[in-house]
Amino acid sequence: MSANWRSNHSDEEDDDEYDEPFTGRSGIILVIDCAGYMFEDGSNTAFLQTLFITEAMMRNKVVTNEKDLMGVVFYNIKNSPTPESGEPLQPGLVAPKQCAIYLPLSAVSVEMIRKLRGMRESDDFFGFDALYGHAHDTNLSNVFWLCSRMFSHCGYKLEQSTIVLFTSNDQPHESSSSEYQQTLVKARDLQQKEIFFELVPMSDTFDCDKFYKEFICTVLNQDTDEFAAPVYQRSKELLLQRLFVRNYQNRSIVHLKWHLSDSISLGVNVYSLSRKPRMPKKVKLLRSTNQVIVSKRVHMASTFSDEREEEETKALLPGNQRKSITVGGETVSFKPEEVVLMKQILPPGIRLLGFKPAFSVKTTNHIRPSLFLYPNESYINGSTTLFRALYEKCIEKEQVALCILTMRRKQPSKLVALIPQTESTDVPSGEVSRPVGFRVKFIPFTADIRKLAILEDAEIPEVTDEQTDVFKFVIKKIKFKFHPAHFDNPLPQNLFINIESLLFDEQDAELYDASQPDNEKIDSKLEPIMASMQDMFGEDPEEVAKRRRNEGANNENEPRSKSARLESLNDEDLVEMVKQGNVTNISVAMLKAYLQKQGVTGISKLTKPDLAAKIRDLENN
């Protein structure tokens, strides 16, 4: 295990939700080769495919993180015109020979996407030959120098900078040329500035060993023996993948101390491995002018006289507010700070209670998504060694650690089980799907567990072996390999697809819902046993149409609802029910109507108990 953390910052977190986004910015510059070979192969040219990928990346970036910056640079061109956007370039930012800045490095906007789409849909790419032209001998060191200058002049401190190069030329410079050496020098500069590089080969016969293998390994500070050449189809699929989910960085939620005893503790980081996607925030607008409406909540306090007439109303400051609860007929009030202190039992940290066998943690007691625990060597020296020793012993003895977790101040403590888990790798992609460490599983307290009478009193029906064999066949036929990556959340997908269709005037926007079952395929697999299933279990009962409430009330034989019967109460019955204290089924309007008949005034703001008391006082007098 390593504790090479790049930062000590942590995301903020609520008690039940993990919805605070990472605030850092990243910058991406898309560098496109515009030589003549990129415009060959008929209508579906490599340049056209590059524009399509670039547009998809920008549309994806608007959803995943709207604060990130993107720009487009052309190279291998004859002319170097300035960008057509109204904003001038930053001082000192000049495109070198045979290079041009098509889109400056800025936050992705609708105008940028429309400009790319317009060029992609144009027959001559907006007169590309006349405006830019084509060349074949551009020095790549000048291209990367321009990208480095764009990152430094963007006006923001970028957490990550990336250059994505689209080309089908696998040997732009000969190994014996001076341009080759200049490009390698620039690669070392990029590595020192922590600028990442990604290559998208636009040809199936692309050979990285001729030039880009040494360049990429130099930029990424990687051993050439571990280099994996990018493949066009795989790179294209990754870039075209639409993720309608905000992108969260792999940063720890919080740094805590894990107290094994009063004198022994180790530093750990808590991570969130799953997080509910956030929908874009809705803003209220004024219908007539489309201006943003800013709303503020003010608590008002009013005093009333004995006749229930309002005497004084004033704003109530937070320091003068109270929260109350009624217990046994008595009202108990608390200050806001007292409510916060009642929730906090222990200071932040993890406190070990003891160990239990792994089988004692039941999957049925799942109450919220699990977290992940990993050592933090920078917090307490020696934490990694102690953490590793405890982890290996728990794996060996098949034990879990029961602990009390207090995430932050002013938050209630939680009962958790720290379950050791081994590393697991996803076979198709080769990525680690389950890291090494402790999984933090939340366990319910005694008061959280419910006992349902319907489950305890239910009679278990008898099932024959023949019926069991039928569903053995069903399970065998409909088995499939599950992976969360195969199921996209249809809610954000549908939302963003509809927003994009309105924004770009698209018609017939299609939505693919991966959560819908393939009924035709299931029916074809179960067709051999359909008849036997109907004979054994019978056909599905037909649903009876639900009857509306009070339907048929005009029929004299049908009973009317209780509220309809009480509306026809006469005054004598109403007074008698009030005297008996039976006012639950009498509305406030009926009580006010009776008092108005008796000439009583000042009853507009009275509550039901006050109205009933007025009627009793009136009858007693």
Secondary structure, 3 states (H helix, E strand, C coil): CCCCCCCCCCCCCCCCCCCCCCCCEEEEEEEEECCHHHHCCCCCCHHHHHHHHHHHHHHHHHHHCCCCEEEEEEECCCCCCCCCCCCCCCCCCCCCCCEEEEEEEEECCHHHHHHHHHHHHCCCCCCHHHHCCCCCCCCHHHHHHHHHHHHHCCCCCEEEEEEEEEECCCCCCCCCCHHHHHHHHHHHHHHHCCEEEEEEECCCCCCHHHCHHHHHHHHCCCCHHHCCCCCHHHHHHHHHCCCCCCCCCCCCCEEEEEECCCCCEEEEEEEECCCCCCCCCCCCECCCCCCECCCCCCCEEEEECCCCCEEEEEECCHHHCCEEEEECCEEEEECHHHHHHHHCCCCCEEEEEEEEEHHHCCHHHCCCCCEEEEECCCCCCCHHHHHHHHHHHHHHHCEEEEEEEECCCCCCCEEEEEEEECCEECCCCCCEEECCEEEEEECCCHHHCCCCHHHHCCCCCCCCHHHHHHHHHHHHHCCCCCCHHHCCCHHHHHHHHHHHHHHCCCCCCCCCCCCCCCHHHHHHHHHHHHHHHHHHHCCCCCCCCCCCCCCCCCCCCCCCCHHHHHCCCCHHHHHHHHHCCCCCCCCHHHHHHHHHHCCCCCCCCCCHHHHHHHHHHHHHC
